[in-house]
């Protein structure tokens, strides 16, 4: 499980999320599949932190 931060130059903003598969999730953000980030493509991964569980990720 990962907590991640991505950045969109187009939106001049960041998005924080959590996922088990960071590569797949970033791809989904950049394909415009994720509704909350589809207007900000392309997204760049700026930080990823490995966590033990989803409950740790959302603390």
N, CA, C and O atoms as CSV, one atom per row, in Angstrom:
chain,resi,resn,atom,element,x,y,z
A,1,UNK,N,N,0.849,-1.169,0.000
A,1,UNK,CA,C,0.000,0.000,0.000
A,1,UNK,C,C,0.897,1.236,0.000
A,1,UNK,O,O,1.945,1.261,0.647
A,2,UNK,N,N,0.469,2.253,-0.733
A,2,UNK,CA,C,1.221,3.494,-0.839
A,2,UNK,C,C,0.313,4.694,-0.611
A,2,UNK,O,O,-0.869,4.674,-0.957
A,3,UNK,N,N,0.877,5.725,-0.030
A,3,UNK,CA,C,0.300,7.058,-0.033
A,3,UNK,C,C,1.119,7.807,-1.071
A,3,UNK,O,O,2.343,7.683,-1.110
A,4,UNK,N,N,0.441,8.590,-1.919
A,4,UNK,CA,C,1.177,9.278,-2.977
A,4,UNK,C,C,0.662,10.697,-3.159
A,4,UNK,O,O,-0.475,11.019,-2.815
A,5,UNK,N,N,1.533,11.536,-3.710
A,5,UNK,CA,C,1.167,12.898,-4.079
A,5,UNK,C,C,1.552,13.074,-5.535
A,5,UNK,O,O,2.676,12.769,-5.936
A,6,UNK,N,N,0.602,13.573,-6.326
A,6,UNK,CA,C,0.878,13.880,-7.723
A,6,UNK,C,C,0.648,15.371,-7.938
A,6,UNK,O,O,-0.090,16.013,-7.192
A,7,UNK,N,N,1.292,15.910,-8.969
A,7,UNK,CA,C,1.204,17.343,-9.254
A,7,UNK,C,C,0.770,17.565,-10.690
A,7,UNK,O,O,1.221,16.871,-11.601
A,8,UNK,N,N,-0.108,18.535,-10.885
A,8,UNK,CA,C,-0.552,18.941,-12.209
A,8,UNK,C,C,-0.136,20.383,-12.454
A,8,UNK,O,O,-0.584,21.292,-11.755
A,9,UNK,N,N,0.719,20.591,-13.443
A,9,UNK,CA,C,1.110,21.954,-13.802
A,9,UNK,C,C,-0.094,22.698,-14.380
A,9,UNK,O,O,-0.265,23.893,-14.143
A,10,UNK,N,N,-0.910,21.993,-15.128
A,10,UNK,CA,C,-2.109,22.574,-15.744
A,10,UNK,C,C,-3.045,23.168,-14.689
A,10,UNK,O,O,-3.597,24.250,-14.887
A,11,UNK,N,N,-3.222,22.467,-13.577
A,11,UNK,CA,C,-4.085,22.942,-12.486
A,11,UNK,C,C,-3.311,23.673,-11.399
A,11,UNK,O,O,-3.908,24.244,-10.487
A,12,UNK,N,N,-1.997,23.661,-11.491
A,12,UNK,CA,C,-1.140,24.228,-10.445
A,12,UNK,C,C,-1.556,23.687,-9.084
A,12,UNK,O,O,-1.677,24.431,-8.110
A,13,UNK,N,N,-1.771,22.379,-9.040
A,13,UNK,CA,C,-2.234,21.796,-7.793
A,13,UNK,C,C,-1.775,20.372,-7.582
A,13,UNK,O,O,-1.274,19.705,-8.487
A,14,UNK,N,N,-1.965,19.936,-6.361
A,14,UNK,CA,C,-1.569,18.597,-5.934
A,14,UNK,C,C,-2.800,17.747,-5.646
A,14,UNK,O,O,-3.886,18.263,-5.382
A,15,UNK,N,N,-2.606,16.443,-5.702
A,15,UNK,CA,C,-3.642,15.477,-5.348
A,15,UNK,C,C,-2.976,14.418,-4.481
A,15,UNK,O,O,-1.900,13.920,-4.813
A,16,UNK,N,N,-3.617,14.078,-3.374
A,16,UNK,CA,C,-3.089,13.060,-2.465
A,16,UNK,C,C,-4.012,11.852,-2.522
A,16,UNK,O,O,-5.234,11.985,-2.463
A,17,UNK,N,N,-3.414,10.676,-2.636
A,17,UNK,CA,C,-4.218,9.461,-2.691
A,17,UNK,C,C,-3.506,8.287,-2.057
A,17,UNK,O,O,-2.391,8.412,-1.551
A,18,UNK,N,N,-4.177,7.133,-2.094
A,18,UNK,CA,C,-3.586,5.896,-1.580
A,18,UNK,C,C,-3.972,4.769,-2.517
A,18,UNK,O,O,-5.079,4.746,-3.056
A,19,UNK,N,N,-3.047,3.830,-2.710
A,19,UNK,CA,C,-3.271,2.730,-3.635
A,19,UNK,C,C,-2.327,1.574,-3.330
A,19,UNK,O,O,-1.302,1.752,-2.673
A,20,UNK,N,N,-2.676,0.416,-3.805
A,20,UNK,CA,C,-1.790,-0.744,-3.688
A,20,UNK,C,C,-0.840,-0.825,-4.879
A,20,UNK,O,O,0.228,-1.429,-4.779
A,21,UNK,N,N,-1.223,-0.217,-6.013
A,21,UNK,CA,C,-0.424,-0.286,-7.241
A,21,UNK,C,C,-0.208,1.118,-7.785
A,21,UNK,O,O,-1.035,1.635,-8.536
A,22,UNK,N,N,0.897,1.726,-7.408
A,22,UNK,CA,C,1.164,3.120,-7.753
A,22,UNK,C,C,1.299,3.339,-9.257
A,22,UNK,O,O,0.843,4.361,-9.772
A,23,UNK,N,N,1.913,2.403,-9.965
A,23,UNK,CA,C,2.100,2.546,-11.417
A,23,UNK,C,C,0.746,2.543,-12.129
A,23,UNK,O,O,0.479,3.397,-12.975
A,24,UNK,N,N,-0.092,1.589,-11.785
A,24,UNK,CA,C,-1.418,1.482,-12.397
A,24,UNK,C,C,-2.271,2.710,-12.066
A,24,UNK,O,O,-2.984,3.228,-12.926
A,25,UNK,N,N,-2.194,3.163,-10.828
A,25,UNK,CA,C,-3.013,4.306,-10.409
A,25,UNK,C,C,-2.592,5.587,-11.120
A,25,UNK,O,O,-3.450,6.357,-11.552
A,26,UNK,N,N,-1.292,5.830,-11.251
A,26,UNK,CA,C,-0.818,7.023,-11.953
A,26,UNK,C,C,-1.257,6.981,-13.414
A,26,UNK,O,O,-1.639,8.005,-13.980
A,27,UNK,N,N,-1.202,5.813,-14.013
A,27,UNK,CA,C,-1.651,5.657,-15.395
A,27,UNK,C,C,-3.133,6.026,-15.514
A,27,UNK,O,O,-3.526,6.715,-16.455
A,28,UNK,N,N,-3.950,5.571,-14.566
A,28,UNK,CA,C,-5.385,5.895,-14.578
A,28,UNK,C,C,-5.617,7.403,-14.425
A,28,UNK,O,O,-6.508,7.960,-15.066
A,29,UNK,N,N,-4.825,8.060,-13.586
A,29,UNK,CA,C,-4.932,9.520,-13.457
A,29,UNK,C,C,-4.616,10.180,-14.797
A,29,UNK,O,O,-5.338,11.076,-15.235
A,30,UNK,N,N,-3.553,9.746,-15.440
A,30,UNK,CA,C,-3.122,10.383,-16.680
A,30,UNK,C,C,-3.969,10.030,-17.895
A,30,UNK,O,O,-3.926,10.742,-18.898
A,31,UNK,N,N,-4.731,8.959,-17.828
A,31,UNK,CA,C,-5.667,8.626,-18.906
A,31,UNK,C,C,-7.005,9.345,-18.740
A,31,UNK,O,O,-7.872,9.250,-19.608
A,32,UNK,N,N,-7.174,10.061,-17.630
A,32,UNK,CA,C,-8.412,10.785,-17.382
A,32,UNK,C,C,-9.540,9.915,-16.871
A,32,UNK,O,O,-10.705,10.303,-16.954
A,33,UNK,N,N,-9.217,8.746,-16.345
A,33,UNK,CA,C,-10.228,7.810,-15.843
A,33,UNK,C,C,-10.744,8.219,-14.462
A,33,UNK,O,O,-11.896,7.948,-14.124
A,34,UNK,N,N,-9.902,8.862,-13.675
A,34,UNK,CA,C,-10.280,9.274,-12.315
A,34,UNK,C,C,-10.999,10.628,-12.405
A,34,UNK,O,O,-10.376,11.626,-12.767
A,35,UNK,N,N,-12.296,10.677,-12.081
A,35,UNK,CA,C,-13.072,11.910,-12.251
A,35,UNK,C,C,-12.469,13.147,-11.577
A,35,UNK,O,O,-12.493,14.235,-12.152
A,36,UNK,N,N,-11.940,12.991,-10.388
A,36,UNK,CA,C,-11.434,14.157,-9.652
A,36,UNK,C,C,-10.127,14.709,-10.199
A,36,UNK,O,O,-9.723,15.807,-9.818
A,37,UNK,N,N,-9.456,13.977,-11.082
A,37,UNK,CA,C,-8.176,14.458,-11.619
A,37,UNK,C,C,-8.147,14.536,-13.139
A,37,UNK,O,O,-7.115,14.884,-13.712
A,38,UNK,N,N,-9.263,14.219,-13.810
A,38,UNK,CA,C,-9.233,14.140,-15.269
A,38,UNK,C,C,-8.946,15.477,-15.946
A,38,UNK,O,O,-8.435,15.490,-17.066
A,39,UNK,N,N,-9.254,16.592,-15.307
A,39,UNK,CA,C,-9.002,17.899,-15.909
A,39,UNK,C,C,-7.593,18.421,-15.664
A,39,UNK,O,O,-7.276,19.543,-16.056
A,40,UNK,N,N,-6.750,17.628,-15.025
A,40,UNK,CA,C,-5.409,18.103,-14.707
A,40,UNK,C,C,-4.287,17.394,-15.429
A,40,UNK,O,O,-3.116,17.642,-15.141
A,41,UNK,N,N,-4.616,16.518,-16.361
A,41,UNK,CA,C,-3.568,15.728,-17.025
A,41,UNK,C,C,-2.609,16.627,-17.793
A,41,UNK,O,O,-3.039,17.632,-18.361
A,42,UNK,N,N,-1.353,16.301,-17.825
A,42,UNK,CA,C,-0.699,15.148,-17.209
A,42,UNK,C,C,-0.354,15.396,-15.738
A,42,UNK,O,O,-0.132,16.529,-15.311
A,43,UNK,N,N,-0.319,14.306,-14.987
A,43,UNK,CA,C,0.053,14.334,-13.576
A,43,UNK,C,C,1.443,13.746,-13.415
A,43,UNK,O,O,1.812,12.787,-14.093
A,44,UNK,N,N,2.206,14.336,-12.507
A,44,UNK,CA,C,3.573,13.874,-12.232
A,44,UNK,C,C,3.644,13.394,-10.782
A,44,UNK,O,O,3.204,14.091,-9.867
A,45,UNK,N,N,4.192,12.220,-10.584
A,45,UNK,CA,C,4.366,11.685,-9.234
A,45,UNK,C,C,5.481,12.455,-8.537
A,45,UNK,O,O,6.606,12.507,-9.033
A,46,UNK,N,N,5.173,13.053,-7.389
A,46,UNK,CA,C,6.187,13.810,-6.662
A,46,UNK,C,C,6.605,13.145,-5.356
A,46,UNK,O,O,7.689,13.419,-4.840
A,47,UNK,N,N,5.744,12.263,-4.814
A,47,UNK,CA,C,6.091,11.592,-3.564
A,47,UNK,C,C,5.295,10.305,-3.439
A,47,UNK,O,O,4.106,10.262,-3.752
A,48,UNK,N,N,5.961,9.264,-2.981
A,48,UNK,CA,C,5.264,8.025,-2.637
A,48,UNK,C,C,5.863,7.482,-1.353
A,48,UNK,O,O,7.081,7.462,-1.178
A,49,UNK,N,N,4.997,7.047,-0.466
A,49,UNK,CA,C,5.420,6.507,0.820
A,49,UNK,C,C,4.765,5.147,0.995
A,49,UNK,O,O,3.542,5.029,0.922
A,50,UNK,N,N,5.565,4.132,1.223
A,50,UNK,CA,C,5.037,2.787,1.441
A,50,UNK,C,C,4.524,2.699,2.876
A,50,UNK,O,O,5.215,3.072,3.824
A,51,UNK,N,N,3.305,2.200,3.011
A,51,UNK,CA,C,2.700,2.005,4.326
A,51,UNK,C,C,2.283,0.544,4.463
A,51,UNK,O,O,2.160,-0.173,3.470
A,52,UNK,N,N,2.070,0.120,5.683
A,52,UNK,CA,C,1.757,-1.276,5.958
A,52,UNK,C,C,0.320,-1.632,5.563
A,52,UNK,O,O,0.063,-2.726,5.061
A,53,UNK,N,N,-0.610,-0.707,5.793
A,53,UNK,CA,C,-2.021,-1.026,5.570
A,53,UNK,C,C,-2.796,0.206,5.120
A,53,UNK,O,O,-2.304,1.332,5.195
A,54,UNK,N,N,-4.013,-0.030,4.653
A,54,UNK,CA,C,-4.873,1.074,4.240
A,54,UNK,C,C,-5.208,1.966,5.436
A,54,UNK,O,O,-5.276,3.188,5.298
A,55,UNK,N,N,-5.415,1.370,6.596
A,55,UNK,CA,C,-5.725,2.171,7.782
A,55,UNK,C,C,-4.570,3.100,8.138
A,55,UNK,O,O,-4.796,4.221,8.594
A,56,UNK,N,N,-3.346,2.651,7.936
A,56,UNK,CA,C,-2.187,3.520,8.165
A,56,UNK,C,C,-2.136,4.622,7.107
A,56,UNK,O,O,-1.734,5.746,7.404
A,57,UNK,N,N,-2.532,4.312,5.896
A,57,UNK,CA,C,-2.496,5.281,4.801
A,57,UNK,C,C,-3.450,6.443,5.024
A,57,UNK,O,O,-3.153,7.572,4.633
A,58,UNK,N,N,-4.585,6.182,5.642
A,58,UNK,CA,C,-5.590,7.239,5.781
A,58,UNK,C,C,-5.528,7.984,7.112
A,58,UNK,O,O,-6.382,8.827,7.386
A,59,UNK,N,N,-4.551,7.690,7.924
A,59,UNK,CA,C,-4.405,8.382,9.210
A,59,UNK,C,C,-3.905,9.789,8.987
A,59,UNK,O,O,-3.717,10.537,9.947
